[in-house]
Amino acid sequence: MAIEGLKEGLSSFWDSVAEGWQHLRQAASGAITGFKPSAQTNLPARSEIDDAFFIPSMGWSMLGGDVFEDDKRLVARLEVPGLDKNDLDIEVQGDVLIVRGEKRFERENTEGRYRVMQCAYGSFRRVVPLPVPVVADKAQASYRNGVLRVELPKAEVEKPRKMSVKID
C-alpha cells in the first residue's frame, strides 16, 4: 500500500514538473535571446574570471516582453536592462517588431576577480510577432528603467461592407 502511494505521489510530482517545464518552454521560447560579444563589448579576459560556467563567446538571456492591444494601437514592452537608449535600434518589418542592440560590459574600478558572470553581453536581436497590421512610420518609442516601450498605431482595415445580391 505504501509503495502504491509513493508511486502515485511521484507520478503526480513528475506530471507537475513536466507541465511546468512545458509552460516555461512555450512562454519563454520567443524571449530567450542570444548575445554575441565583440571587441566593443569590453568583456574581461578569461583569466580574470573564476566562473567555470562562463562562456565568453556566447551568452543567453531572457528579454521578456508584453504586447498589449486596444482598438487603436499595439503596445510592445521589452525588458532590456543595462543599455543606453542610443544602443537600441527598432524596426518594423511586415508583421514583426525587431529590436537590436548591444549590451557592453562595465568594469569595476578596482583590482580583483569575477567570481560569477551570469549576465549576457554583446549584440542581440529580439523579434516580437505583431498580431495585427500596424502603421510603422507612426510608431513611438521610449526607454525608461530598463524597459523599452514601443507604441504602434493599428492600420486601418477596411470593414466588410454589407451588400445585397439579387437572385435571378
Disulfide bonds with the S-S distance in Angstrom:
none
